[in-house]
Amino acid sequence: MLRKLSIVVVAAALVAAPLPVLAQSKKDSVVMGMTLEPPGLDPTNAAAAAIAEVTLYNIYETLTKINEDGSVSPLLAESWTASPDLKTYTFKLRKGVKFHNGEPFDSGAVKFSFERNAAATSTNKDRSLFQAFEKVETPDADTVVITLKYSEPNLPFLLGQASGSIVEPKSAATNVTQPVGTGPYQLGAWAKGSSITLNKWADYRNASAIKLSKVTIRFISDPAAQAAALLSNDVDAFPRIATRVVAQFKSDPRFTVLIGGSRAKTIVAINHRKKPLDDVRVRRAILAAIDRKALIDGAVEGFGTPIGSFYTPGSLGYVDTTGVNPYDPEKAKKLLSEAGVTAPLELSLKLPPPPYARQGGEIVAAQLAKVGIVAKIENVEWAQWLSQVFAGNGPHNFDLTIVSHVEPFDLVKITEPDYYLGYNNEKFNALYKQIVSTPEEAARAKLLGDAQRMLATDAVSAYLFQPQWPTVINKKLKGVWKEVPQFENDFSAWAWE
């Protein structure tokens, strides 16, 4: 009996011995939830923000890096200088950097990337920015000189966006499914419809600073399923989670809830190519029928600030234009009558998957119905929305749609002749050219105010709200951003405490 007891004691000791060692080791992997799956993994050829959420600063890098507070710091460029007229920028590149496939990063790769983005066949969401480059010069392997057609004080910020990702020329054509960048992570696996796994790149120039060896990104569109995944510990973090589930996590000590600001604009986009939507009175009627506050409360649980133009509070030259087209159902009916519209006016309302669009669409349709506009809801998947509604080459097959434009400094989009809204106003285009030709900040701010008032007066879209983005994370996970200057998840900063 004594011998048996001794064996049990010794065995127990052997099992217990490693436990203190195990307890000291930190987790080096994380599972993150995302609402939408990206259509591909090349952020330079498609507009979906979900691509950047996976790839930006993780797989690909840019010359500059946009930080949580919106400031810009060096990344692939060590430094830069600008000419007094803000038309010429000289970037000094980081030396000794290589791509995942072993090819060197140099000025040639930068020139290739930017000229590829500007090509007539490019589908880069910011193609107009790169087409504004007069020339891209490479005096040596470590220097890039960009000369613009107009002054652009925001160029360092703009080049830190996903659309400015530097790609390796030999692998660029296959980046959609086999991404090659200079970032700290490589694609491990992509289970379509389910998840993407990123693995730490051992040869990254600063690999020792990267704490997570593996990141798994799970795609969960249903709000209830998002909450369940967090509560069951299947997911450690869920940036930009559905607003309707946030309240239940605020009092749960296992989680941290972050409420971040943004420069996004959630709008009811109106297709000016369709009659009678080409009539400003009809567009103003649509705006007058929408109660922004009721929509913000009902669609995003109050996580938003009303806006009246394609511009957000906190941006240079912001003016409050919500009073230009206030909620006034009786005025909406009168405007429709003046435009010769016979009720009911039937319009399509195409809604992409995000909850703000699907929930918001129900509310918008109910509000429009009260003034004699029947909005027929069509729920579409993200790929359908991009191809049918948004794509520059058409077919722009929609009357109304709801979407959040998440990029800052994107007023230029309104001037693009093939932009999905179909608003082609030479007066606005001339005003925008004046804005970008004015390097002096105070004068530029005044012109930006004029642009906002013009967009509001012309009722280019039904401007709804600037969203706040809630993020729920395991309280032991650190480095996740609260603020959202753009859609990104910088895994290089994430770590377990």
N, C-alpha and C positions, 0 to 999 in steps of 0.2 A: 504493500500500500504506500509506504514511504517512497519507494523507488518511482512508482507511478506519479506521485505528487511532484517529485523532483523534475520528472520529464515535462510535466505540464508547466511548472514554473519556468524552467529553462526555455521551453518553446514560446511561452508568453513573452519572456524577456527578449527573445530574438525578433519576434513580431513587433514589439513595442519600440525597439531600439531605433529604427530608422525614422520614426514619426517626428521627432524634433527637427531633423534635417528637412523632411518634407514640409513641415509647417513654415520653415524659414524661406522656402522658395516662393517667388511670386508667379502669378499667372502670366503667361506671355502670349495669350491669344484672346480674342474678343469676337463676339457675335453682334453685329449691328443690324437693325431693321431698317428697311426703306419701303416707302409706299409704292414706288414705280420701278419697274425693271428698265434699264437702259436699252435702247434699240441696237446699240453697238458700243464699241469701246474706243472710238476715235472722236474726241471732242472737237476736232477741227473740221468735221464734215457734216455735223447734224446739230440741230438746235436744242434737243432735249436736255434739260438741266440735270436729269438723272445720270447722264454720262459723266458730267463733272463731279457729281457726288461720289462716284466710284474712282475716277482716274486722276482728278486734279491734285497735284503735289504728291500723289501716291505712286502712280505709274509714270505719268508725264510731269515734266517741270516746265516752267516758263522763265523768261528773263528776269521777271520781278515777282514778288510774292505779296499778295494782299493779306494783311493781318486781320485779326478779329476786330480791331477798332477801326478798320478801313484804311489804315496807313499802309504805305508801300515800302518794302525792304528788298535788298538784293537777293537773288536766288541763283539762276545761271549767269546772270550779269553781276559782277562784283561791284560795279559802280556805273554811273552815267552822268552826263552833262547835257544841258540844253542851250541852244542859242537864245539870245535875248528875244527874238520874235517867236520862239517856241515852235519853229518849223524844222529844226535840225537837232537830232538827238544822237549822241555818241555813247555807245555801250562798250564797256571793257568786260570781256567774258572771263568766267572762272576757268582756270587752267586745270588740266589733268582729269577732266570729267569724261566719262564714256557712257555709251548706250548699253542697254541690256544685252545686245548682240555683239558687244565688244568693239563696235565702231567708235571712233573718237568724236566727241562733241566739239564743234568749232564754228567759226563764223559762217562757213559754207552751209552747215546744217540750218542755221538761223535764216540765212538768205533763201535757201530752198523752201523752208517752212512758210515764210511770209509771202513769197512769190506764188507758192502753191495755193495759199489762202486767197490771193487776189485774182487768180486765174478766172477766165470767163466760165469755165466749167466747175468752179468751186461751189460747194454747198455750205461753206463756212457761214455760221450765223452772223459773223461780223465782217463779211466780205467787203462791205463798203469802207470799213476802216483800213483794211490792207490795200484796197484800190486807191486810197487817198495817199499812199506812199509814192512820192515822185520817183524815188530810187532807193535801193538798199545796197550800200557799198561795203566791201570787206577789205580794208587796207592791209590787214594781216589776219592770221588765224584767230586772234584773240580780240578783234575789234570789229564792231558793226556800226555803220553810220546810216541812220534813217533820215531821209529828207522828205518832208510832207508837203502836200499841195496847199495846206492851210495850217494855221497855228493850232496846237492841241495840247493844252496844259495837263490833260488827264492821261497822256499817252503811257506813262509808267504804270498807272493803275490799269488801263485797258489791256496792256500786254501781260498783266498778271492773271487775266481771265483764262478759262479753259480754251477758248478759241485761239489763244496765242501760244498754245503748247508747242514745244519744239520737237519735231519728229525726225527720225533717222531716214534719210532719203531712200535707201535700199529696201526698207521694210514698210514705208509709208502706205503702200497700196493695200497691205493686208492688216493694217492696224485695227480695223473694225472688229476683227475676231482674234487677232494675234498681236496685241499691242506691244510696242517696243518704245521705251522712253529712257530717261535718265534717273527716274525716281527711286525711292527706297523699296518699292514693292514691285513684284512681277505677278502676272496672272497665273494662278495655280490651276483653277478649274472654273468652268462656267456650266452649271446645270440649268439650262434654259427653263424659265418659268419658276425657278426655285431659288437659286443662290449663285453667288460668285465668291470664290476664295482667292485672296491675295496672300502671297508668301513673301517674307522679307528677303531682299536681294543681298546676298552675302558680300558682294563686291561693291556695294554702295560706298561712296566716298566717306561717309560718316556713319557707317553701319553700327558702330558701338552706341550711338545716341538713340537708335531706334529700339524701343522696348518691346514692341509686339512682333512676334515672329510670324503670326498668322492672323488674318482678319477674314471672317466669314460674313458676307452680306446677304441677308435673307429678304426676299421680296414679299411683303404682306400688305395688301391693299385694303382689306376690310378692317375698319376701326376696332371692332370687338376682338378680332384676332390679333391685332397689334397689342392691345392691352393684355390679352391672355398670354402672349409670348413673353412679355416682360414679367408678368406675375408668376409665371412658371419657371423663370430663370432660363428660358430657351434663348432669350435675347438680352444682351447686357446694356444696349443703348438704342434709342430710337429718336434720331434727330427729325424734327419737323413732323412729329406724330400728329394724328388726327386730333383736332382741338376738342372734340366731344368727349374724349376719354381722359383728358388731363386731370380733371378735378379729383378723381379717385386716387391719384398718386401723390397729391400734395401733402396728405397727412400720413403717408406710409413711410416709416423711417428707413426702409430699405432703399429708397430712391431719392434722387435729386431732380427737381423740376427746374429747368432753365427756360425763361421767357425772353426771347431775343428780338431785337428790332431788325428792320430790313430796309432795303431800298426798292422793294418789289411793288408793283402796281397791279392790283386785281381789277379787271375790267370786264364789262360786257362789250366785246368787240362787235362792231357793226360793219357789214359788207357794203361799202359805198357803190360797188359795181351793180348791185341789185336795186331795181325799182320796187317800192317808192323810197328806198333807203338813201337814194342819192339826193333826196329833198331834205334840207336842213331842218325844216319844220317837223318832219316825221322823226328825225333823230332826236330833236329836242323833246318831242312828245314822249319818246321812250325814256329819256332821262327824267322827265318830270313825273313819270309813272313809278319810278323806283325810289323807295324809302331806304336810303343808305343805312341808317341806324338800325332799322328793323332787320335788314339783310345781314349786317355785321353780327347782330345778336343771335340771329337764327342760323346762319350758315357757319360761323366760326366762333360761336360762344363769346363774342365780344372782343376777340383777339385781332383788332384792327382799328385804324384811324381813317375817317372819311377823307377822300381826295376828290378834286374836281378836274384834274388834268393828268397828263402822262408824266407826273413828276411828284416827288414825295417830300414831306417835311424833313428838314435837316440838310437838304441839298442846296447848293449855291443858288441864290436868287429865287428860292421858293416863295410863291405867293398863294394864299388860300383862295381857290376859285370855286369852292363848293357852293357859293351863293349865286353863281352864274346860272346854274340849272338846278334849282332847288326842287324838292319833292312837292308836287302840286298836281294831283290827279285831274282836277277840273281844267287846269291849263293844258294838260296833256290831251284831253278830249277836244278842246278848242283848237289846238294846233293841228290835230288830225283832220278836223273838219275844214280848217283853212287850207290844208294841203289837198283837199278833195278826196280824202280816203274814206271809203264806205266801210263801216264796221260790219262784221269783224274782219280785221286785217290779220291774215294767217302768215306766220313766219316760222322758219325752222330755228331751233335752239339746240346746237350741237354741244354736248358736254363731254369733256375728257374725264378720265377716272378720278382725279383728286377729290377728296370729300368737299373742299370749298366750292368746287364747280358743280358737283352733283347736288349737294344740299342747297347751294346758292341758286342753282337753276330752278329748283322747285319753288323757291320763294319769288324769284324774278318772274316766273311764269304766272304765279298767282297774282302778283302786283300788276303785271301787264294786262291780265284778263279784266281787271276792274276798269280799264279805260278803253276796252274794245279791241285789244290785240291778243290774238290766240297764238301763243308760242308753243309749237309742237316739239316736245323734248325728244332728242335722239342721243342716247348714250353711246359713245364711241370709245374704242381703245386708243391708247396714246399714239400708236403707229398710224392708225386711221386718221386721227386728228391732224397729225403732222403732214400726211400726204394729201388729204382732202381739203383741209382748211388752211394750213399755214404755208405750205411749200411755195416758194417764190415763183415756180413755173405753173402754178395752178393745180387743180381746177378752181380753187377758192369756192368750193361747193357748200356754202352756208349763208344764212341770213344773219344770225346772231350766234355768238359763242361766248363762253366764260373761261378766262385764263388769267393766270398771274404771271406777268413779265418780271422776272427776278433780277435782270441785269440793271445795274446803275448806268447812268450816262448813255442811255440808248434813244434819246430824242432823234438821233440821225435816222432811225428806222422809219420814222414818219415820212421822211423825204424820199425813200426808195420807191421807184415807180412800180415795182412788182411786189411791194409789201402787201400782206394779205388783206389789210383794211381797204385798200383801193382809194385812199385819200390822196389825191394829187392836186396840191394847191401851190401854185407858183409863188404866191405871196409868202406862204410859210417856208418854202424852200429857200427863197431869197433871204428871209429873216434868219434861217439857220446858218446860211453861208456867212451872214454878217456876224453871228454869234461866234463861229469858229475862226473868224478873221480878227477877233478882238481879244488880244492877250491880256489887256488890263482888266483885273478882276471885277471892279465895281461896275464898269461899263458892261461887261459881259453879264453880270448878275441882272442888270436892268433889262437887257435884251432877252434873257431867259424868262423873266417875268412876262414880257410881251408875248413870248412864244406860248407860255402856259395859258394866258388869257385868250389867245387866238384858238388854241385847241379846244378850250372850254366853250367859247362862243360858237364855234363851228360844230360842236357836239360830235367830234370825231368818233368818240366811243362813249359808252356810259361808264365813266370812271367811278369806281366803287370805294376801294379802301386800300390802304397800305397795311399789309398783314404783319402781325407778330407771329413768330414761329416758335412753338413750344417744343422742347426736347426733354425726354425722360431718360435718365441713366441710373445704373447701379451706383450707389453712393460711394463705392470704393474705386470707381473708375475716374481718373483725372485727365485733364487736358482737352476735354470736349468743349467746343466753343459755345458760348451763350449767344453772342451777337452773330448776325448772318449778313455780312456785307455782300456775300454772293453764296451760291449753293456749293458747298465743298465739305469734305470731312478729312481733315489733315491728320492722318493716322500716325504721322511721325511724332506728334505731340502727345498721343494717348498712352497711358500707362496705368497699371494697377498700384494702388498705394500699399 
